[in-house]
Amino acid sequence: MPSNTGGSRRAIEKSLGRLYENQSRLPRLPVPSLESTLAKYSRSLEPLLSAEDLAESKRAIEAFAKSSQAKELQKRLEARAADPDCANWLEEWWNDLSYMGYRDPVIPYVSYHYSFNDDPECQRPNQRAAKLILGALSFRKMVVDGSLEPEKAKSDVLCSHSYNFMFNACRIPGKPSDHCRIGSYDHETIVVIRNNQLFSFEFAPQGTQLTMGEIERVLDRIVRIADSRAAVPVGILTADNRDSWTDNRELLIESSPENIQVLDEIESSAFVLSLEKDRPVTREEFSHAIWHGNGRNRWFDKPCQFVVTDSARAGFNGEHSMMDGTPTLRLVEYVNGFKPSPEQVGSSVEPRASSEEDDWFHELKFVTPPAVVSAVKKAETVFSAGVAKQHLKVLNFAAFGKEEIKRLGCSPDAFIQMVIQLAYTRLHKIARPTYESSMTRKYLHGRTETCRSVTNESVAWCRAMATASTSTEERVRLFKQALAKHTQLTREAVEGQGVDRHLLGLRMLIRPDESKPDIFNDPAYAYSSHWYLSTSQISSENFTSYGWSEVSPKGYGIAYNIRKESLLIHITCMRNEYGLNSDHLASHFEAAATDVRNMILSAAAQQK
């Protein structure tokens, strides 16, 4: 049975090369002081709670701060962080609680997508796919041999651990938690999926990488074969509830030894290419097509899945469990900018030898007895229901972008966060808990920390914007205070000095025979980390959109791309009893962004 152990496993702790040369010198994720975290947590509740509820929460916080239990939990956490065998005190908990132990389907609730700009040099879909493959293989080579330059954020070198999970890796379903299989880089194959059928494609036969022309010809043959017949769409099983997928993967294995081999080839492959029949037109259609399609022509457990439609539009679907957006952004930026040499392009009409091409790919054919077919039908129902609930809007705000925001004297990220707050409060008449992802990869095995975007300062400014008697000068003053506060919080989060991960660590170290402190039983603890707005920035000039789903049935998922001269805002929410509407929030964002710019320009004009 395919496993994450055995001879095919890559020893990631022995990763060498320039990419990993700084790993031994990276600092460990710090444990903030108890006093600092509790003070920040208390302040974060002030704009979210009524006076009565806030007083009750502050009593619980103060009681915890003075307790011997708090000091003991902090001591345990500091000991865990100091353990030389523990690379990162948060890593195991975070990966399990947020990803591997999460039981809802990865689509639409975990995976994300990047929708690429069109490539004027590639008019044929398989030509586009071949170029993407060539670029991805070029990037993969640098990861494999370790020659890729380590990333930096300003002067900080970033942890490269995530790159171990980019290629030849796969999420494997299990109970109570999934795990990640790390395969050998010796598996020089990709999986191509077309019309619900899977093919294994060897990209370097006899050690010589295929040219772009040769890859396109192979893809043409795969499309002809796949389109000439139908197949049971086994890939949809990866879009099911994780416990159901665990059971159904075992069902596949028990059904035939051939299925064991097929699963092994998929899971150990470098990455997946999905060739979709869709021809999306609108931004929303394009986002849906890249994000999930009809669910049947994918293998959602693979961390890297390139998608090309029949109209030669393309994008990327990422499985999020072991890798956040910054490494895959670097991958797709490289791929989109890749310029193959004449030798790499080769010819699309002159084969090396037609007999050789037959050896470059083969079908991965599952044995599908009635029990498997029944499981597939159930998974199709789960997928269709989940996707049908998603209300998606992609706003292309063309009035201005990063350059104008900087000319206005603002941090682009803080500017967008405040616009989001203004738009939401105008629409829903209240400020709600908001999550912004902040990267902590300056630390060994670091991933993210929460920036709590709703502050006393942001609420005061939003209130001033709704009060007709407030002068423009006063609004600008409050706006600048809100920006400064947000910038401070994001800086603290990047330094590992946020609130949420520390409180999680303390809570995880409460032993079964110990009582839970009131701070964690307080309704405000759950409410203030129930993300009505889940937001994150990935910025690229090469994307038409990027995004993911909301993280709460009561909330929105907002992915924003701050381009030089425009803003791309991808908004999702559920169609349900809570009456949210992505179109309405997008409209309010557009108005709020315009109002903020006009406010700053008006104040500047008055000072002249």
ABEGO torsion letter per residue (X at the ends): XBBABEAABBBAAABBEAAAAAAAABBBBBBBBAAAAAAAAAAAAAAABBAAAAAAAAAAAAAAAABAAAAAAAAAAAAAAABAABABAAAAAAAAAAAAABABBAOAAABBBBBBBBBAABABAAAAAAAAAAAAAAAAAAAAAGABBBBBBEABBBBAAAAAAABGBBBBBBOABBBBBBBBAABBBBBBBBGGBBBBBBABBGGBBBBAAAAAAAAAAAAAAAAABBBBBAAAAAABBAAAAAAAAAAAAAABAAAAAAAAAAAABABBBBBBABBBABAAAAAAAAAAEAGAABBAABABBBBBBAAGBBBBBBBAAABBAAAAAAAAAAAAABBBBAAAAEBAABBABAAAAAAABBBBBBBBBAAAAAAAAAAAAAAAAAAAABBBBBBBBAABBAAAAAAAGBBAAAAAAAAAAAAAAAAAGBBBBBBBBBBAAABBGBBBBBBBABBAAAAAAAAAAABAABBAAAAAAAAAAAAAAAAAAAAAAAAGABAAAAAAAAAAABBAABBBBAAAABAAAAAAABBABBBBBBBBAABABBEBBBABAABBBBBBBBBAABBBBBBBBBBBAAGBBAAAAAAAAAAAAAAAAAAAAAAAAAAX
